[in-house]
């Protein structure tokens, strides 16, 4: 007869539910990036200001304590840092836009930051699929 009570989790090992939640968070971020590529917004603008990405960051903060001490903690930190650094790059670009001379630099910064966000989403999701942690520097 099977035991209906699941076995306790090993220390440092996340639940499969949290792995699924992390995949969902990457999917939400990827959808935001995709909508920035095919839509009228920039990649970084869509990543920071779209509903899927905001929902993803809320899920990150909501479930952060559930992954503490596991290899998924690095993914949550990676996703949160990606979001907030993207906000920082947008703020810097907006400040550059305030001057005539800074407009070309703001456009270049926006494009490069969009590529950086794309890289972070792809690299993170690939690491998750391979069940590897990410650097936590």
HELIX and SHEET records of a PDB file:
HELIX    1   1 UNK A   16  UNK A   38  1                                  23    
HELIX    2   2 UNK A   43  UNK A   49  1                                   7    
HELIX    3   3 UNK A   51  UNK A   67  1                                  17    
HELIX    4   4 UNK A   72  UNK A   97  1                                  26    
HELIX    5   5 UNK A  103  UNK A  129  1                                  27    
END                                                                             
